[in-house]
Amino acid sequence: MKKLYLFDFDGTIIEGDSLIKFSYFSLGTFQFFKYWICVIFLIPFYSRSNLKQMFYSNFQELNYDDFNNKCKQFNTQKLRNLTKNSFLEYIKNIPKDTNVIVVSASISNYLKPWCDQMGFDLISTELEVKDGKLTGKFSTPNCNGKEKVRRIKEKYNLSEYDEIHVFGNSKGDLPMLELGTHKYYKFFK
């Protein structure tokens, strides 16, 4: 029996939102509060995708390798410690040869090192890079809502799987949850 496991990341696998934690880690206290206070006032006027791109514009013109090094530090120093114990216990029971995919609106730069350590595949939002530097924009659509479904179907032939286990915790995960033969909403505590 062939199984596929699809996991949202923020709030499902880890406690809270990794963008908030990464913004504090990468910007420092003053810039962190400056950005998030602006977001509070701009929420009614901009999409989540646009607000996220505003955050990544803080790194515009930064050397891509330097940014990736910061992301690796974030993974090592913070992200690993945020993983829910209930998730770690659950995945111990998934056979090693099973496809496990993290599907997230967060960026691959700090998720990929974590996924590589866990042996998981990753579908996520990608940052645009030109001439070795970040542009502050996305190179892919924000991987949320229906975009999660589109990207999953683009990469995997779902008809090949007897069971599809899908885990999420927010309305942005609902379209992905509809793909599942087994659906888990706010499963990990």
C-alpha angles and dihedrals in degrees: 000000000000116000134189124198120201118188130185110217114209111069092356105063097013135034111261131338120326093206091061091048093045092049091055092044095048103036106034128229102300097046090042093058092040091055097043094046088054090049091054090058095041099047094094092053106039137050120246088250092056092047091051091050088051087058094050090049084075085074097045110140092014114138108260094227091052090051091049090051089054089049091051090051089051090051093049099041102035119003097060090055093053096060112116115245091220089059092049090051092048096052091053086075096053111099114247095240093056121110109247116182131185109211111192145159087219119098124271092228093081099020097055095063089050093047092047090054090050095044093242131138118236137219111180149132114297128211121228117245126190125181091351094305135101116253095200090243136098121257090201130036114272103277099235137114113348091001088068090057093046093051093046092051091046091057103032135043098224093193088071091068127082092197131025115191113196126189126190143144110199143048088263087066097050096091090050091048089058088066092063131102082195117035126193120187118189088346101152117068 
